[in-house]
Amino acid sequence: MRLPVLDIEEVCERQLCTGCGICASVEPDRFEMDEALEFGRRPFVKTDAVPTTGDGLACCPGVRLSHADTPREGTNPAMFDAWGPVLEVWEGWAADDAIRHGGSSGGAATALALHCIEAGGMERVLHTAARTDAPYLNESVFSTNRDELLARTGSRYAPASPCDRIGEIENLPGRSVFIGKPCDAAAVRNARRMRSTLDEKLGCVIAFFCAGAPSTSGTLAILEDAGVTDPSKVRSLRYRGNGWPGMWRLEYEDEQGEHRTVERTYAASWGFVQRFRQWRCYICPDHTGEFADLAVGDPWYREIEPDERGSSLIVVRTERGRRILQAAVASGHIVLKHRDDTLLPRSQPNLMSARGGLWARLLTMRLMGAKTPVFEQLPSFRFWMSELSFMQKVKAFTGTVKRVLRKRLRERQAIERWTPSERG
């Protein structure tokens, strides 16, 4: 038996929120996004807020993901159940050397967005950047040219809510590009189905592969581990980019006012902060942007050579995405190396076992009285049967029991605001 989630407040308090920010866009008179230290970006009810319209919950990817209305024509039928709609899979990179170098892999997401505003008839890109006043945090921004996009390249392994400004697109001239996590792309698809003007104004949705969003407490923990106890001293924080896969790079002022730099490998930094991922990420079936027009990630199917220039895996999800990719090649923004649909499962070999383990996690949660999302036509049982060993199956149940108890998933948790001034 699945217990229903009744409103956005319960989505947050039951730890099902992805932090995307869509509820704050479609119900701006009720919700506003802010930081919650142990959880991530979260919607808070405004003072003197109007009653909910229910639109936020209807758009929320935290409680529901569905491929019931996803077109299957032209997609690879053998891949749909495991990977969502796949029309084409390519390895390629940004033709612009600076974008290719600055991006997390081959700069494809940035290059595709740049094509859209330089040659694709679109005006701007809504995406995530380091906060100007606190660069270890994130903010949603609009970029309108190459310089702005280039300055905002690279992954941001900290809470981000790019959907919190999606409502602005309806009132801006021309069409816009959106870049976000898979859950953000799903939220945008839900919202554009409710709002015809938004649907018309969104020219392209690009998602990047995601293994989960660490909380702000994870960011503060890795800063402290690197020797920074006062976050206000941070001047710059990059998680990837400037090479492939790039280094985690922290710049800060020490107690004497001297400029200091600390670097860690991508593997070391992600290995540290991934322990702080929000709970909803542990029960997510979509890590590769199944609800976007185009999705990009790393081609991990092969070993990366030392000092190798970046490459991107580009997954075409819709016919619109296919047209945009073809046009980006023609306009000289994207270089494609070769097409091979098997690059996707070969680059993400662990995701099928993760999808299988999801079946056990959700079942255990329901049996223990914790609320769970609804996933339609994102099957997991068949992968539970085929992809997990006996011991993995056992651990999927026992591990979830421990997490339900440790994270107190059977009860509502208070979500409190946090501001940078509260630390350091």
N, C-alpha and C positions, 0 to 999 in steps of 0.2 A: 504494500500500500504506500503510495506517494503522498506526503502531506503538502498541500498547496502553500505557496508563498504569497502573501496577501498584498504587500506594498513594498515600495523602495526601502523604507526604513528597515523592514524585516530582511530584505535582501542583504543589507549591510550587516545587520546584527547577527544573521545566520552565517556570515562569512562566505556568501555567494557572490559578492560584488567583485567585478573585474577592475573597477576604477576607471572605466572608459569615459564617463562624463556625459553620456547621451541623455540621461534623465535631466541634468541641469540645462541642457539645450532645449529639450522639448517642453520642459516645465520650468522656465526661468524665474517665474514669480514664486516658486516654491523651494527650489533646490539651488545650492551653490557648492562648487567643489572646493575642497581644502585638504590639507595634509592630516592623516591619522598615523601617528608614528609607527605603530606595530602592524598596520594593515596596508597602508598605501594612500593614494588619492581616494577620497570618499565624498559622496554628496551629503550635505548637511541641510536641514530644514531652516529656512530663513526666519528671522524674527518677523512676526505678523504675516506669516506665509499664507497664501491662498490655499484652499483645499486641493488635494490632488485631482488631476483629470484622469489619471490612469495611463496617460501616454508614456510616462517614464517606464513603468512596469512593462507595458506592451513592447517597448523597444529594447528592453534590458537583455543583453546576451548572457548575463550571469545566471538567469533562471531558465532560459530556453534558447536552443539552437536547432534549426530545422532546415533540411534540404527538401522538404515536401514540395516546394514551389521552384526548386532550382532546375533550370532547363538541362536536359541530358543530351539533347541533339548535338552531335559533333564531338561529344566528350569520349574519352577512352572508357568503355564499359567495364573493362577488367580492373580499372583503378578506382572507380567511383566510390565504392563502399569504404575503401581504405584511405583515399586521398582526396575525396570530393571531386568536383568537376576538373578534369585535366584535358585541355585541348592540345596543348603542345608543351614540351619541356626543352629548354635550351640552356647551354652554357654560353655566357657572353660577358661583356663588360662595358663600362663607359668609354666612349671614344675620347673624351676629354681626359688627358693624363692627370690633371690635378684632381678631378672628381674621382677617377679610378683609384688614385692613391689615398685620397681622404676618406673614401667610403669604407664601410666595415668589411666588405668583400671586394667586389669589383665596381662598386658605385652605381649599380644598375638602377636602383630606386631613384636616386638623385638625377641620373641621366634621363630616365623616363619622364620624370616630373619636369625637368628642364625642357625637354622636347615639347611637352604639352603647352608650356607657356611661351616658348620661342617659335614653334612651328605648328602647334596643334590647336591654336585658336583659343587657348585658355588663359586666364588672367593671373592666377595665384595658386599657391600650394599651402594647404593647412597641414601642419605637422608638428613635431616636438623639437624643442631646443633647450639648452641649458638656461636656467633662469639668470637674468642679468644681475640681479642683486644677491643671488645665492647659487652659484654655478654647480653645486652638488645636487640641486633640485632641478625640476623640469617645469616648463611652461609651454602652452600651445601658442604657436605663432603662424603668421602668414608670411610666406616668402614670395617675392615677385620677380626675382632676377637671379642670375648665376651667382653673383657675389654672396647674396643672402643664403642661397642653398648651399654653396660651398662652405660657408662659415658654420653651417649647422649639420654637417655630415657626421657620420659615426653613430654607433649604437649608444643608447642611454639606458643602462641597467638600473633604473630607479623609477619610482612611480610616475606615470604620465597619463593624462586624460585628454587626448586630442579631440575627442568628440564634444568637449564642453564648449567649443566655439563653432560647431557645425551649423547651429541655427543662424549664425551671422551670414552664412553663404547665401541664404534665401534673399537677403536684402542688398547684396553686393552685385555690381554689374558684371555680366559675363559669367563664364563657367569656371569652376575651381577643381583642383586635384586634391585628393585626401591621401595621406600616408599614415598608417598606424599598425598596431598589432592585429593579429587575427580576430580577437574579440572586438576590437574597435571597428574593423571592417564589417563584422556581423551586425554590430549596433547600427552602423550607418545604413546598411541594407534594410534593416527593420524600419528605420526612421524615414527613409526615402519612399518606402511603400505607403507610409501614412501621409506624406507631404509631397504633393505633386510638384510644387515649386522647387523644393530641395532636389527632387529627382532630376528636374530639368537643369538645375544649376551645377550638379556634380558631373564633371566630364570624365573623371577616372578615379577609381579607388585602387590604391596600391597597398598591399600588406607585406610585412617582412616576417620571416619565420621566427617563432618565439618559443623559448623553453620555460617561460614563466617570468613574472614580474616581482622582483624582491621589494620589500617594504623599505621605507625611509630608515628604519632602524638598522637595516643591512648596510645602507650607505654610510651611516654614522659609525657602524662597527668597523668597516674596512678603513675608514679614515683614521679611526683611533688606532687600529692595528698598524697603520703606516706612520703613526707618530703624531697625528693631528687630533688634539682633544678639543680644539676650538674651531668649529666649522666656519666661523666668520673669517678665518685666515685663508680659506681656500680661494684661489684666484682662477683656477681652471681644473676641470676634471673630465677626462676622456676615457671611455671604456674600450673602444676599438678604433680602428682606422689609422691613417698615415702608415700604410703597410698592411699586409695580409698575414694573419688575421689582425695584426696590430697589437699595440701594447696598451694596458691600463696605465694612464699617465696622470699624475696629480702634481699640481703646482700650488705652492702655498708660501706664506710668510712665517718664518719661525719667530720665537720670542724676542729675538734681537732685531727683527725686521728684515732679515735676510731672505732673499728669494731661494726656495728649495724645490727640488723636483724628485719625485719617487716614481719608479716604473715597476710594473709587474706584468707577467705574461697574461694573455687572454685566459688561458686555462687556469692559472692561479687565481686571478681576480674573480672569474665566474665561479670557480669552485668554492670561493669564500662566500660570495653574496647569495648564491642559489639556495643556501640553507634558510634564507629569510623570505622565500617566496610566499605570497599570499595563498591561502588554502584553495581558493577557486582554481588556481593553476594546476593543482594536483589532480583535479577531476575534470580537466579540459580535454575534449577529443580533437580539437583543431589547433595544431601547432604550425600549420603551413598556409594559413590564409585562404581557406576554402570559399569564403564569401566575398572575395575581392575580384577585381577585373584581372589584376596581375599580382603575383606573389614572388618575392625574391628571397633567396637565402644563400648559404654557402655550399659549393659543390664538394662536400666532404667525401665523395666516393673515391677519392684518390689522395695520396699523400701530398702535402704542400712542400714544394722544394724551398730550400733556404733563399730568402730574398726574392721569392717569386712575386710577380705583380698580381694584383687581385683579380679574381674571377667571381662571377655571380651565377647562381642557378636562377633561371627565370621561368616561372610556371604561368602559362596562359590559362585563365579560368573562364573567360567569357569571350564572345565574338568581338565585343568592343575592345577587350584587352588585346585580342589578336590584331585588330586593325591599328591600334596605337603602337604596338610593338613593331609591326611592319613599317609604319610611318616613321618611327624613331630610327630605324635602320636606314631608311631612305633619306632622312634629314641629316644623317651623319652623327647622331647622338649616341647610338648603340652599335656595338660590334658583336655579331653572333658567331660563335665558333662552330658548334654543331648541335643538332637536335637529336634527342634520345629520351623517350619517356621513362626509361628505367633509371635515369640519373636521379630522379626524385627518391624512390625507395632505396637506391644504393647510397644516397647521401644522408639519409635519415633511417638507418637500419633498426634503430631502437624504438621507433614510433609505433610499430605494429604490436610489439609486446606491451608498450605503454597503453595502447588502445584496449588490448585484451585485459590488462590489469584494471582498467577503468570499470569494467563490468562488475568485478568483485568489490571494488571500492563503493560503487553506488549501491549495490545490494546490501553490503554490510551497513552502510549508513542508514538505509531505510529500515533494516531490521532493528537497529539500535535507536531509532526514533529521531534521527537527524534529517533535516530537509535536504533535498537534492534537486538539481536541475532536470529539465526535460530535454532529451536529445532525440530528435526525430530523423530517421534515415541517416544516422551516424552510428552504424552497428558496432558492437563491441564483443558480443558473446562468441561469434565465430572466431575472433582473434584470441579470445580467452582459451578456446579449445585448441587452436592450432599453433599459437605462438609462444605459449608459456610452458615451462617445465613443471613438473609436479611441485617442486619446492617453491617455484615462483608463484604458483597458484596459492599455496598455503600462506606464503608471506603477504600476498595481496590482501588476504582476509585478516590475518593477525596484525599486520602493520596498520591497517585501517582502524581496527578496534582500538589500538593504542592511540592513534591520532584523534579519534573521536573523543576519547576520554581526556587526553592531554590538552587538546584545543577547545574542549568543552563545546563540541559542535551540536549537542542536543539542546542547548539553551542559547538565548539571545545574549550577545555581548555588547556592552556599552562601547560606542565609538566616540572618542573624544578628539577635539581639534588639537593640533600641534602647530606651533610656529617656530621658525628658526631661532628666535630669541630665547627659547626655552632650553637651548643647549649652547654653551659657550657665550 
